Amino acid sequence: MCGGNPIRNIFRAVETIQPGPIVRERIPQERTPVQPLPQQQSVCPTCGAQVDASFSWCPSCGAALKPESCAYCGQTLDPGDTVCSFCGAPRARKPI
């Protein structure tokens, strides 16, 4: 065979590696305390309570805060509408 036993060559290669000290340089980083993001506030159009802008429903009165579109024609529904004023379709109920 050319080169001898391949397993022996692997072990020879490993034996010839000289372990040296591992030097890890630490890069100083400026640390700042984590600040919570300011939450955008909104007002519920039904009861006037202050609510977080990301809420879909008012926690005080349960009114819808995000515009909802009609499931049939796609027009934007007002929060108090039970039927679509464009096509007359009933407002789709959300699964509980």
Phi, psi and omega in degrees: 000147177280131173081359176082200183285122183295326179295316179298322178296323178296314181294325177297319180296321179292322180293332183279346179285125179262118178290135179240173179292136178273121182254120176242122180266126180269126179268121180293135179239140178280124182254135176237144179294146181284125179256135176294146179292140178293133181273134178284132180259150179223169179243133177292128180289342182273308186249349178081009180286148174285126180228159175292141184294340181275353180289143175267335182229146178286126179289342180278311185244347178085009180287148177289132181256336180262142178296139180244144180256154180294136180290341184261312185250346176088358179289153180285131179264145173285152183303328182272353184290137173259338175229156179288129180283352180266314184243351178082004181287145178291150178295134180291137178276141177277140177293144181274000000 
